[in-house]
């Protein structure tokens, strides 16, 4: 049994969107917002608690991709795009804008659910990788701050690396702060003195 999803549907073709809405409702999903174009997509995404965005565009233009990029930057969610025509430039734009499933000439009712499932799985995988990358960058940034603070203490206090680290560690324990926060404070203090 599929989990019921709340969906934003963008499609200017009312007949096609009615068919897609019916196919989604048959699977237990709810189209909570239907739009003729993507110009208000960011606002709708911010105001609703949609789980998935589906864009049905005969030939998507740069404005569609720009609006999808905005959604992906502000409140990311799985995005499915159905299109009648494609070329490598459109496909690249779709990927860069955060589309998780890009289907050309393939809007058939019985295929909609598996396509949504793939988009959700790809979205979750991408988000996990993004979160891991963000955590790694944060750790690297914190390590750089600690190393810089140690270097400043070694230079200005004439101590070795271990003593500089122990000094930072003691300050962190005394102030009940993380060592990176103390390190950033040390860096700021030395920058003020220069």
C-alpha positions in Angstrom: 0.0 0.0 0.0 1.4 3.4 -1.0 1.6 6.3 1.4 -0.9 9.0 0.5 1.0 12.0 -0.8 0.1 15.7 -1.1 1.0 16.9 -4.6 1.5 20.2 -6.3 0.6 19.7 -10.0 1.7 22.2 -12.7 0.1 21.7 -16.0 -1.6 24.2 -18.4 -3.5 21.4 -20.2 -6.7 20.9 -18.2 -7.7 17.6 -19.8 -4.3 16.1 -19.2 -4.1 17.4 -15.7 -7.6 15.9 -14.9 -6.4 12.5 -16.1 -3.3 12.8 -14.0 -5.3 14.0 -11.0 -7.6 11.0 -11.4 -4.6 8.6 -11.6 -3.1 10.1 -8.5 -6.4 9.9 -6.6 -6.8 6.3 -7.6 -3.5 5.6 -5.8 -4.8 7.5 -2.7 -2.9 10.8 -3.3 -4.2 14.3 -3.1 -3.5 17.1 -5.5 -3.5 20.0 -3.0 -2.6 22.7 -5.6 -3.0 22.7 -9.4 -1.4 25.5 -11.4 -1.4 26.4 -15.0 2.3 27.5 -15.0 5.2 27.5 -12.6 5.4 31.2 -11.9 3.8 30.8 -8.4 5.4 27.5 -7.6 7.8 28.8 -5.0 5.0 30.5 -3.1 2.8 27.4 -3.3 5.6 25.2 -2.2 6.3 27.5 0.8 2.6 27.7 1.9 1.6 24.1 1.4 2.9 20.9 3.0 3.3 19.1 -0.4 5.3 16.0 -0.6 6.0 16.0 -4.3 5.9 18.4 -7.2 4.8 17.2 -10.6 5.3 19.4 -13.7 3.7 18.4 -16.9 5.2 20.6 -19.6 5.0 20.0 -23.4 8.3 21.9 -23.9 9.7 23.2 -20.6 11.4 26.6 -20.8 14.1 28.3 -18.7 11.4 30.0 -16.5 10.2 26.5 -15.4 13.7 25.4 -14.6 14.4 28.6 -12.7 11.3 28.1 -10.6 12.2 24.5 -9.9 15.7 25.6 -8.8 14.1 28.1 -6.4 11.9 25.3 -4.9 15.0 23.1 -4.6 17.0 25.9 -2.9 14.2 26.9 -0.4 12.2 23.8 0.5 13.4 20.9 -1.5 11.2 18.0 -2.3 10.9 15.2 -5.0 10.2 16.7 -8.4 8.8 14.7 -11.4 8.7 16.2 -14.8 6.7 14.9 -17.8 7.5 16.5 -21.1 6.6 15.8 -24.7 9.9 16.8 -26.3 13.5 16.9 -25.0 17.0 17.5 -26.0 20.3 17.2 -24.0 20.1 20.9 -23.0 16.6 20.4 -21.5 17.6 17.2 -19.7 20.7 19.0 -18.2 18.6 21.9 -17.1 16.1 19.5 -15.5 18.8 17.8 -13.6 20.5 21.0 -12.5 17.1 22.4 -11.3 16.5 19.4 -9.1 14.2 17.2 -11.1 14.4 13.6 -9.8 12.4 11.9 -12.6 12.4 13.3 -16.1 10.0 11.4 -18.4 9.8 12.2 -22.1 6.6 11.3 -24.0 5.5 8.8 -21.3 2.5 10.1 -19.3 0.5 6.9 -18.8 -1.8 6.4 -15.8 -0.3 3.1 -14.8 3.2 4.4 -14.9 2.7 7.4 -12.7 3.0 5.7 -9.3 6.3 3.8 -10.1 7.7 7.1 -11.5 6.8 8.9 -8.3 8.4 6.1 -6.2 11.6 6.4 -8.2 11.6 10.2 -7.8 11.2 9.9 -4.1 13.9 7.3 -3.7 16.3 9.4 -5.8 15.4 12.6 -3.9 16.1 10.8 -0.5 19.4 9.4 -1.8 20.5 12.9 -3.1 19.4 14.6 0.2 21.4 12.0 2.2 24.5 12.7 0.1 24.0 16.4 0.4 23.6 16.1 4.2 26.8 14.0 4.4 28.7 16.5 2.3 27.4 19.4 4.4 28.5 17.6 7.6 31.9 16.9 6.1 32.3 20.5 5.0 31.3 21.7 8.5 33.8 19.3 10.2 36.5 20.6 7.9 35.6 24.2 8.6 35.7 23.5 12.4 39.0 21.7 12.1 40.5 24.7 10.2 39.3 27.0 12.9 40.9 24.9 15.7 44.2 24.6 13.7 44.2 28.4 13.1 43.6 29.1 16.7 46.4 26.7 17.7 48.7 28.4 15.3 47.9 31.8 16.7 48.5 30.6 20.3 51.8 28.9 19.3 53.0 32.1 17.6 51.9 34.6 20.2 52.4 32.6 23.4 55.5 30.7 22.3 54.0 27.3 23.1 54.1 24.0 21.3 51.1 22.5 19.4 50.0 20.2 22.2 50.1 23.0 24.8 48.1 25.2 22.4 45.5 22.5 22.0 45.3 21.8 25.7 44.9 25.5 26.3 42.0 25.7 23.9 40.5 22.5 25.4 40.7 23.9 28.9 39.1 27.2 27.9 36.3 25.2 26.2 35.7 23.1 29.4 35.9 26.2 31.7 33.3 28.1 29.6 31.2 24.9 28.8 31.6 25.6 25.1 32.6 23.5 22.1 36.3 23.8 21.3 35.5 25.2 17.8 33.5 28.0 19.4 36.4 28.9 21.7 38.8 28.6 18.7 36.7 31.1 16.7 36.7 33.4 19.7 40.5 33.2 19.9 40.8 34.0 16.2 38.4 37.0 16.6 40.4 38.3 19.5 43.7 38.1 17.7 42.2 39.7 14.6 41.1 42.6 16.8 44.6 43.1 18.1 46.2 43.2 14.6 
